[in-house]
Amino acid sequence: PKPDGMTWQEGVGIALVCIGLLGGAYAVAQRPAFWIEFGGRLLQRLAPRIIAYLSRRMTPDEEDAYRRAYRAGRGDEWLRDRMRNRRKR
């Protein structure tokens, strides 16, 4: 065999290990208790970031522009434009 290549035995061994890992993951993922626990832990870890994202304030300039647009009856339009511009950045 080539010194830099993989033999067929190594390839078969790696394939069998991968099949075993996938089979174990499949067996665990079928249990509803797994998904409930997984979702709970994920939410617990991400909750501070989600709360920080949802509760962040606009800059004073943006807030002033929004209030002027809101008074003029274009508050929703201003928010849509703001979200479109943020996605383009």
Long-range contacts (C-beta under 8 A, 24 or more apart in sequence): none
